[in-house]
C-alpha cells in the first residue's frame, strides 16, 4: 500500500478476488467453513470405523458388492472423467495465437502522423 495507509490497486483487487472466490466456494459447497472442516475431521475416525464394521459384517454374511453395482460405479467414474476431460479441452490455449493475429498494420502511425 501507499505511505498514506491506503491499499494499492493491486492489493485491493487481490482482496476482492479472494472474497469472490471464498463466496463462490461457500455457495457451491466445495469450501467448508473452518467449523465444518473441524467437525468432519473429528468424525473421520468414526466414519472409518463404521466402514470397517460394515465390511466385516457383509463379509460374515457372505454379501459381496454386486457386479451391477461395480459396473455402475465404474461407468459413472468413466463419465465423470470424460466430462472433466471434455471441459478441460474446451479452454482456449492463447499461447497458440501468434502475434500476427493481434498485429494490425493499419494501427501503426505513419511518419507523417508521428510528426
N, CA, C and O atoms as a DFTB+ gen file, in Angstrom:
460 C
 N C O
     1  1       0.806      -1.184       0.000
     2  2       0.000       0.000       0.000
     3  2       0.844       1.240       0.000
     4  3       2.070       1.152       0.074
     5  1       0.221       2.400      -0.081
     6  2       0.946       3.658      -0.070
     7  2       1.305       4.046       1.345
     8  3       0.880       3.412       2.311
     9  1       2.092       5.094       1.451
    10  2       2.519       5.567       2.768
    11  2       1.358       6.209       3.526
    12  3       1.427       6.383       4.742
    13  1       0.285       6.563       2.801
    14  2      -0.839       7.231       3.447
    15  2      -1.853       6.239       4.039
    16  3      -2.919       6.640       4.506
    17  1      -1.513       4.949       4.015
    18  2      -2.378       3.952       4.633
    19  2      -3.410       3.373       3.700
    20  3      -4.190       2.521       4.126
    21  1      -3.458       3.790       2.441
    22  2      -4.427       3.233       1.503
    23  2      -3.821       2.019       0.815
    24  3      -2.604       1.922       0.657
    25  1      -4.677       1.102       0.413
    26  2      -4.219      -0.095      -0.285
    27  2      -3.943       0.243      -1.738
    28  3      -4.629       1.069      -2.339
    29  1      -2.933      -0.405      -2.293
    30  2      -2.656      -0.200      -3.709
    31  2      -3.775      -0.855      -4.524
    32  3      -4.556      -1.656      -4.009
    33  1      -3.827      -0.501      -5.775
    34  2      -4.827      -1.088      -6.665
    35  2      -4.671      -2.605      -6.681
    36  3      -5.654      -3.342      -6.616
    37  1      -3.418      -3.063      -6.770
    38  2      -3.143      -4.498      -6.814
    39  2      -3.638      -5.188      -5.545
    40  3      -4.297      -6.225      -5.619
    41  1      -3.327      -4.625      -4.394
    42  2      -3.752      -5.219      -3.122
    43  2      -5.270      -5.255      -3.019
    44  3      -5.847      -6.253      -2.585
    45  1      -5.911      -4.168      -3.418
    46  2      -7.373      -4.092      -3.346
    47  2      -8.020      -5.108      -4.276
    48  3      -8.977      -5.781      -3.893
    49  1      -7.499      -5.225      -5.506
    50  2      -8.095      -6.171      -6.443
    51  2      -7.840      -7.603      -5.991
    52  3      -8.694      -8.470      -6.177
    53  1      -6.679      -7.863      -5.403
    54  2      -6.401      -9.208      -4.889
    55  2      -7.364      -9.567      -3.766
    56  3      -7.866     -10.689      -3.706
    57  1      -7.620      -8.618      -2.880
    58  2      -8.539      -8.860      -1.767
    59  2      -9.953      -9.127      -2.282
    60  3     -10.641     -10.014      -1.778
    61  1     -10.388      -8.358      -3.289
    62  2     -11.721      -8.557      -3.862
    63  2     -11.835      -9.921      -4.539
    64  3     -12.858     -10.595      -4.416
    65  1     -10.773     -10.330      -5.260
    66  2     -10.794     -11.629      -5.926
    67  2     -10.883     -12.748      -4.897
    68  3     -11.613     -13.719      -5.097
    69  1     -10.152     -12.619      -3.805
    70  2     -10.180     -13.649      -2.758
    71  2     -11.574     -13.728      -2.130
    72  3     -12.095     -14.819      -1.902
    73  1     -12.171     -12.572      -1.852
    74  2     -13.523     -12.561      -1.283
    75  2     -14.517     -13.236      -2.229
    76  3     -15.365     -14.010      -1.787
    77  1     -14.416     -12.946      -3.529
    78  2     -15.320     -13.530      -4.516
    79  2     -15.116     -15.043      -4.587
    80  3     -16.084     -15.801      -4.645
    81  1     -13.861     -15.478      -4.582
    82  2     -13.568     -16.909      -4.632
    83  2     -14.124     -17.607      -3.391
    84  3     -14.726     -18.675      -3.499
    85  1     -13.929     -17.017      -2.228
    86  2     -14.441     -17.590      -0.981
    87  2     -15.965     -17.693      -1.024
    88  3     -16.536     -18.693      -0.588
    89  1     -16.622     -16.656      -1.551
    90  2     -18.080     -16.655      -1.644
    91  2     -18.550     -17.785      -2.560
    92  3     -19.486     -18.509      -2.221
    93  1     -17.905     -17.938      -3.715
    94  2     -18.289     -18.994      -4.649
    95  2     -18.077     -20.378      -4.041
    96  3     -18.902     -21.273      -4.226
    97  1     -16.988     -20.550      -3.325
    98  2     -16.710     -21.843      -2.703
    99  2     -17.801     -22.181      -1.684
   100  3     -18.243     -23.327      -1.601
   101  1     -18.229     -21.198      -0.920
   102  2     -19.289     -21.442       0.064
   103  2     -20.610     -21.771      -0.632
   104  3     -21.346     -22.650      -0.184
   105  1     -20.913     -21.063      -1.734
   106  2     -22.170     -21.295      -2.450
   107  2     -22.219     -22.679      -3.070
   108  3     -23.264     -23.329      -3.055
   109  1     -21.107     -23.133      -3.611
   110  2     -21.097     -24.433      -4.273
   111  2     -20.938     -25.565      -3.284
   112  3     -21.088     -26.732      -3.647
   113  1     -20.638     -25.237      -2.040
   114  2     -20.466     -26.282      -1.040
   115  2     -19.099     -26.922      -1.099
   116  3     -18.814     -27.848      -0.339
   117  1     -18.246     -26.440      -1.994
   118  2     -16.906     -27.010      -2.102
   119  2     -16.011     -26.515      -0.967
   120  3     -15.103     -27.217      -0.522
   121  1     -16.280     -25.320      -0.517
   122  2     -15.469     -24.766       0.557
   123  2     -16.151     -25.005       1.887
   124  3     -17.247     -24.502       2.133
   125  1     -15.508     -25.762       2.732
   126  2     -16.062     -25.986       4.059
   127  2     -15.590     -24.869       4.968
   128  3     -14.451     -24.413       4.870
   129  1     -16.469     -24.436       5.847
   130  2     -16.031     -23.455       6.835
   131  2     -15.056     -24.151       7.761
   132  3     -14.994     -25.380       7.786
   133  1     -14.298     -23.388       8.518
   134  2     -13.339     -23.974       9.456
   135  2     -14.059     -24.885      10.437
   136  3     -13.556     -25.947      10.806
   137  1     -15.248     -24.453      10.854
   138  2     -16.043     -25.240      11.805
   139  2     -16.469     -26.574      11.182
   140  3     -16.384     -27.621      11.824
   141  1     -16.927     -26.528       9.930
   142  2     -17.356     -27.748       9.251
   143  2     -16.180     -28.693       9.030
   144  3     -16.307     -29.906       9.198
   145  1     -15.038     -28.129       8.652
   146  2     -13.851     -28.948       8.421
   147  2     -13.406     -29.624       9.720
   148  3     -13.030     -30.796       9.719
   149  1     -13.450     -28.883      10.817
   150  2     -13.060     -29.439      12.118
   151  2     -14.028     -30.551      12.525
   152  3     -13.609     -31.582      13.052
   153  1     -15.330     -30.335      12.278
   154  2     -16.330     -31.348      12.619
   155  2     -16.102     -32.622      11.801
   156  3     -16.175     -33.730      12.330
   157  1     -15.825     -32.450      10.502
   158  2     -15.563     -33.607       9.642
   159  2     -14.343     -34.368      10.135
   160  3     -14.375     -35.594      10.247
   161  1     -13.269     -33.647      10.428
   162  2     -12.041     -34.297      10.892
   163  2     -12.276     -35.052      12.190
   164  3     -11.731     -36.138      12.393
   165  1     -13.101     -34.468      13.081
   166  2     -13.351     -35.123      14.366
   167  2     -14.159     -36.409      14.183
   168  3     -14.029     -37.342      14.976
   169  1     -14.995     -36.460      13.135
   170  2     -15.830     -37.641      12.895
   171  2     -15.186     -38.628      11.933
   172  3     -15.684     -39.739      11.755
   173  1     -14.077     -38.225      11.313
   174  2     -13.458     -39.050      10.290
   175  2     -13.115     -40.442      10.821
   176  3     -13.315     -41.441      10.129
   177  1     -12.602     -40.504      12.042
   178  2     -12.261     -41.791      12.643
   179  2     -13.467     -42.685      12.788
   180  3     -13.389     -43.888      12.540
   181  1     -14.599     -42.098      13.195
   182  2     -15.803     -42.921      13.360
   183  2     -16.358     -43.353      12.004
   184  3     -16.955     -44.424      11.896
   185  1     -16.167     -42.524      10.960
   186  2     -16.589     -42.929       9.618
   187  2     -15.785     -44.149       9.176
   188  3     -16.339     -45.121       8.663
   189  1     -14.469     -44.081       9.384
   190  2     -13.601     -45.198       9.000
   191  2     -13.972     -46.449       9.796
   192  3     -13.983     -47.557       9.260
   193  1     -14.275     -46.259      11.075
   194  2     -14.660     -47.373      11.935
   195  2     -15.961     -48.008      11.442
   196  3     -16.082     -49.232      11.401
   197  1     -16.940     -47.167      11.066
   198  2     -18.216     -47.683      10.553
   199  2     -18.007     -48.463       9.260
   200  3     -18.596     -49.527       9.072
   201  1     -17.169     -47.937       8.368
   202  2     -16.894     -48.640       7.112
   203  2     -16.302     -50.018       7.394
   204  3     -16.696     -51.010       6.781
   205  1     -15.355     -50.067       8.324
   206  2     -14.716     -51.339       8.668
   207  2     -15.750     -52.322       9.223
   208  3     -15.730     -53.504       8.878
   209  1     -16.657     -51.833      10.087
   210  2     -17.695     -52.698      10.659
   211  2     -18.629     -53.227       9.563
   212  3     -19.006     -54.398       9.567
   213  1     -18.993     -52.347       8.632
   214  2     -19.892     -52.758       7.537
   215  2     -19.205     -53.809       6.674
   216  3     -19.820     -54.809       6.303
   217  1     -17.943     -53.589       6.355
   218  2     -17.211     -54.563       5.528
   219  2     -17.107     -55.908       6.247
   220  3     -17.291     -56.960       5.635
   221  1     -16.810     -55.867       7.552
   222  2     -16.694     -57.108       8.324
   223  2     -18.036     -57.837       8.358
   224  3     -18.089     -59.055       8.189
   225  1     -19.107     -57.097       8.574
   226  2     -20.447     -57.698       8.668
   227  2     -20.865     -58.297       7.326
   228  3     -21.387     -59.411       7.283
   229  1     -20.642     -57.571       6.235
   230  2     -21.027     -58.100       4.919
   231  2     -20.182     -59.316       4.570
   232  3     -20.665     -60.243       3.918
   233  1     -18.940     -59.319       4.994
   234  2     -18.078     -60.468       4.761
   235  2     -18.594     -61.673       5.543
   236  3     -18.651     -62.783       5.014
   237  1     -18.972     -61.451       6.815
   238  2     -19.513     -62.529       7.655
   239  2     -20.783     -63.124       7.042
   240  3     -21.012     -64.332       7.105
   241  1     -21.592     -62.260       6.455
   242  2     -22.860     -62.710       5.874
   243  2     -22.701     -63.236       4.450
   244  3     -23.652     -63.746       3.858
   245  1     -21.509     -63.109       3.916
   246  2     -21.273     -63.577       2.553
   247  2     -21.868     -62.649       1.513
   248  3     -22.126     -63.056       0.380
   249  1     -22.083     -61.409       1.896
   250  2     -22.641     -60.434       0.956
   251  2     -21.473     -59.750       0.246
   252  3     -20.558     -59.227       0.883
   253  1     -21.523     -59.765      -1.059
   254  2     -20.493     -59.075      -1.830
   255  2     -21.165     -57.975      -2.645
   256  3     -22.354     -58.037      -2.958
   257  1     -20.370     -56.979      -2.973
   258  2     -20.887     -55.911      -3.827
   259  2     -21.269     -56.537      -5.161
   260  3     -20.486     -57.283      -5.749
   261  1     -22.454     -56.236      -5.628
   262  2     -22.928     -56.863      -6.865
   263  2     -22.119     -56.383      -8.062
   264  3     -21.563     -55.284      -8.065
   265  1     -22.071     -57.231      -9.064
   266  2     -21.377     -56.886     -10.299
   267  2     -22.036     -55.662     -10.931
   268  3     -21.354     -54.784     -11.460
   269  1     -23.360     -55.611     -10.872
   270  2     -24.087     -54.478     -11.456
   271  2     -23.688     -53.178     -10.761
   272  3     -23.520     -52.147     -11.412
   273  1     -23.538     -53.232      -9.433
   274  2     -23.150     -52.032      -8.691
   275  2     -21.736     -51.602      -9.089
   276  3     -21.474     -50.422      -9.326
   277  1     -20.830     -52.583      -9.157
   278  2     -19.447     -52.265      -9.547
   279  2     -19.418     -51.652     -10.946
   280  3     -18.723     -50.665     -11.185
   281  1     -20.179     -52.245     -11.866
   282  2     -20.202     -51.736     -13.240
   283  2     -20.808     -50.331     -13.287
   284  3     -20.337     -49.476     -14.037
   285  1     -21.841     -50.096     -12.494
   286  2     -22.473     -48.772     -12.472
   287  2     -21.494     -47.729     -11.930
   288  3     -21.409     -46.617     -12.453
   289  1     -20.761     -48.093     -10.888
   290  2     -19.779     -47.165     -10.316
   291  2     -18.674     -46.889     -11.324
   292  3     -18.270     -45.741     -11.508
   293  1     -18.179     -47.946     -11.983
   294  2     -17.126     -47.765     -12.986
   295  2     -17.611     -46.893     -14.149
   296  3     -16.876     -46.030     -14.628
   297  1     -18.848     -47.121     -14.601
   298  2     -19.397     -46.329     -15.702
   299  2     -19.548     -44.865     -15.291
   300  3     -19.232     -43.961     -16.064
   301  1     -20.033     -44.639     -14.072
   302  2     -20.190     -43.259     -13.587
   303  2     -18.831     -42.581     -13.475
   304  3     -18.696     -41.397     -13.787
   305  1     -17.828     -43.328     -13.032
   306  2     -16.471     -42.777     -12.927
   307  2     -15.937     -42.413     -14.305
   308  3     -15.337     -41.354     -14.486
   309  1     -16.161     -43.303     -15.282
   310  2     -15.702     -43.007     -16.652
   311  2     -16.396     -41.763     -17.211
   312  3     -15.762     -40.910     -17.831
   313  1     -17.726     -41.674     -16.976
   314  2     -18.465     -40.497     -17.466
   315  2     -17.943     -39.228     -16.806
   316  3     -17.784     -38.202     -17.467
   317  1     -17.680     -39.295     -15.518
   318  2     -17.176     -38.113     -14.800
   319  2     -15.817     -37.701     -15.342
   320  3     -15.552     -36.516     -15.543
   321  1     -14.958     -38.686     -15.578
   322  2     -13.628     -38.372     -16.117
   323  2     -13.739     -37.819     -17.522
   324  3     -13.046     -36.865     -17.873
   325  1     -14.606     -38.411     -18.329
   326  2     -14.792     -37.933     -19.699
   327  2     -15.325     -36.510     -19.693
   328  3     -14.910     -35.682     -20.504
   329  1     -16.239     -36.229     -18.782
   330  2     -16.780     -34.865     -18.670
   331  2     -15.703     -33.883     -18.265
   332  3     -15.650     -32.772     -18.792
   333  1     -14.842     -34.275     -17.336
   334  2     -13.757     -33.398     -16.899
   335  2     -12.775     -33.176     -18.039
   336  3     -12.279     -32.066     -18.230
   337  1     -12.491     -34.246     -18.804
   338  2     -11.578     -34.115     -19.938
   339  2     -12.175     -33.203     -21.000
   340  3     -11.476     -32.368     -21.574
   341  1     -13.482     -33.366     -21.261
   342  2     -14.147     -32.537     -22.267
   343  2     -14.141     -31.080     -21.829
   344  3     -13.924     -30.180     -22.640
   345  1     -14.380     -30.853     -20.545
   346  2     -14.393     -29.492     -20.021
   347  2     -13.015     -28.862     -20.140
   348  3     -12.887     -27.690     -20.492
   349  1     -11.985     -29.645     -19.847
   350  2     -10.615     -29.143     -19.923
   351  2     -10.236     -28.827     -21.368
   352  3      -9.468     -27.898     -21.618
   353  1     -10.773     -29.597     -22.323
   354  2     -10.400     -29.391     -23.719
   355  2     -11.125     -28.205     -24.348
   356  3     -10.763     -27.784     -25.447
   357  1     -12.140     -27.657     -23.681
   358  2     -12.863     -26.530     -24.257
   359  2     -12.177     -25.205     -23.973
   360  3     -12.602     -24.171     -24.489
   361  1     -11.121     -25.213     -23.162
   362  2     -10.414     -23.972     -22.897
   363  2      -9.521     -23.643     -24.088
   364  3      -9.007     -24.543     -24.753
   365  1      -9.346     -22.388     -24.347
   366  2      -8.545     -21.937     -25.466
   367  2      -7.116     -21.725     -25.013
   368  3      -6.870     -21.053     -24.012
   369  1      -6.161     -22.301     -25.753
   370  2      -4.746     -22.125     -25.438
   371  2      -4.276     -20.865     -26.163
   372  3      -4.008     -20.889     -27.364
   373  1      -4.183     -19.773     -25.418
   374  2      -3.826     -18.493     -26.021
   375  2      -2.389     -18.466     -26.525
   376  3      -2.042     -17.629     -27.359
   377  1      -1.557     -19.364     -26.033
   378  2      -0.168     -19.387     -26.497
   379  2      -0.086     -19.802     -27.965
   380  3       0.927     -19.551     -28.617
   381  1      -1.132     -20.430     -28.493
   382  2      -1.141     -20.866     -29.891
   383  2      -1.469     -19.721     -30.849
   384  3      -1.285     -19.843     -32.060
   385  1      -1.951     -18.621     -30.303
   386  2      -2.298     -17.484     -31.149
   387  2      -1.037     -16.663     -31.366
   388  3      -0.436     -16.157     -30.419
   389  1      -0.654     -16.542     -32.611
   390  2       0.573     -15.813     -32.939
   391  2       0.377     -14.310     -32.881
   392  3      -0.750     -13.816     -32.865
   393  1       1.493     -13.590     -32.849
   394  2       1.432     -12.130     -32.824
   395  2       0.765     -11.584     -34.081
   396  3       0.171     -10.506     -34.046
   397  1       0.857     -12.320     -35.196
   398  2       0.278     -11.840     -36.455
   399  2      -1.231     -11.671     -36.331
   400  3      -1.816     -10.829     -37.013
   401  1      -1.852     -12.439     -35.491
   402  2      -3.300     -12.334     -35.302
   403  2      -3.630     -11.037     -34.567
   404  3      -4.647     -10.399     -34.838
   405  1      -2.762     -10.660     -33.638
   406  2      -3.019      -9.486     -32.826
   407  2      -2.510      -8.197     -33.473
   408  3      -2.942      -7.107     -33.098
   409  1      -1.604      -8.311     -34.433
   410  2      -0.983      -7.138     -35.044
   411  2      -1.784      -6.673     -36.257
   412  3      -2.065      -7.447     -37.172
   413  1      -2.139      -5.408     -36.240
   414  2      -2.853      -4.820     -37.373
   415  2      -2.017      -3.653     -37.887
   416  3      -1.922      -2.622     -37.221
   417  1      -1.402      -3.805     -39.077
   418  2      -0.524      -2.743     -39.599
   419  2      -1.232      -1.396     -39.734
   420  3      -0.583      -0.351     -39.682
   421  1      -2.543      -1.408     -39.906
   422  2      -3.258      -0.141     -40.082
   423  2      -3.278       0.669     -38.783
   424  3      -3.579       1.863     -38.798
   425  1      -2.959       0.020     -37.664
   426  2      -2.927       0.734     -36.389
   427  2      -1.614       1.501     -36.196
   428  3      -1.513       2.344     -35.304
   429  1      -0.614       1.213     -37.026
   430  2       0.670       1.905     -36.919
   431  2       0.543       3.337     -37.440
   432  3      -0.168       3.582     -38.414
   433  1       1.208       4.252     -36.813
   434  2       1.224       5.627     -37.294
   435  2       2.251       5.778     -38.403
   436  3       3.348       5.224     -38.336
   437  1       1.880       6.526     -39.412
   438  2       2.848       6.800     -40.463
   439  2       3.835       7.825     -39.938
   440  3       3.596       8.452     -38.905
   441  1       4.953       8.000     -40.650
   442  2       5.952       9.010     -40.222
   443  2       5.306      10.382     -40.182
   444  3       5.621      11.198     -39.316
   445  1       4.400      10.635     -41.119
   446  2       3.726      11.922     -41.164
   447  2       2.850      12.121     -39.913
   448  3       2.825      13.206     -39.331
   449  1       2.127      11.051     -39.507
   450  2       1.262      11.139     -38.343
   451  2       2.075      11.269     -37.045
   452  3       1.628      11.907     -36.092
   453  1       3.259      10.665     -37.016
   454  2       4.090      10.734     -35.823
   455  2       4.668      12.129     -35.589
   456  3       4.956      12.513     -34.456
   457  1       4.832      12.883     -36.682
   458  2       5.475      14.204     -36.579
   459  2       4.575      15.243     -35.954
   460  3       4.976      16.397     -35.803
